[in-house]
Amino acid sequence: MPVVIPEGTTTIGYAAFYHCDDLEDVTIPDSVTYIADNAFAYTPWLENWYENGDEDYLIVGDGILLGYKGDPENYVQPQNVKSIACKIP
């Protein structure tokens, strides 16, 4: 099931989509400036990115780092990241 967050939305709250087992695709507009902890935890969309995504960084909305799967010892914050909504291992 795809979800499109409406343009103009600025915040996605704590655990908003937590464990939504049918969530396979999400579109997050640039108007989103804050995503709380666990907003997308345990969703197929985020888990698929961790397993199959080509990039080490998942950056959404207005520069929100939602996922990082690179080497934690070599983490370098990309210039376009304005906030972090994930744990850097």
Secondary structure, 3 states (H helix, E strand, C coil): CEEECCCCCCEECCCCCCCCCCCCEEECCCCCCEECCCCCCCCHHHHHHHHHCCCCEEEECCCEEEEECCCHHHCCCCCCCCEECCCCC
